[in-house]
């Protein structure tokens, strides 16, 4: 008799987790089915909104380009840089390189001038370029 009770107890201990597992699997299956149905409805809405999403992506890429233009080499462009000057950043770099040998390290706007930082054989110096007329002056450093 004791063996029968022990066997019955052991069977019950094994059956309870199995039944719980089946119940859990059924709940997960129902949730999965709901998600799948919701996803199909969402997919239909996504296809209808496709044109709007493409416009949104275009606007975002234009905004990123504008942001990238505000930054050079990961740094914000100087706030006092003026678009109205007749000498651009590129022009200032070209004028400094044509006047002095070396490589350009940095270019920044400093008042009404461009400050072009250059290196020639380990000697670092600044070349000042007037932003209005392009006059080049070398400063020592």
Buried (B, 14 or more C-beta within 10 A) or exposed (E): EEEEEEEEEEEEEEEEEEEEEEEEEEEEEEEEEEEEEEEEEEEEEEEEEEEEEEEEEEEEEEEEEEEEEEEBEEEEEEEEEEEEBEBEBEBBBBBBBEBBEBEBEBBBBEEEBBBBBBEEEEEEBBBBBBBEEBEBEBEEE
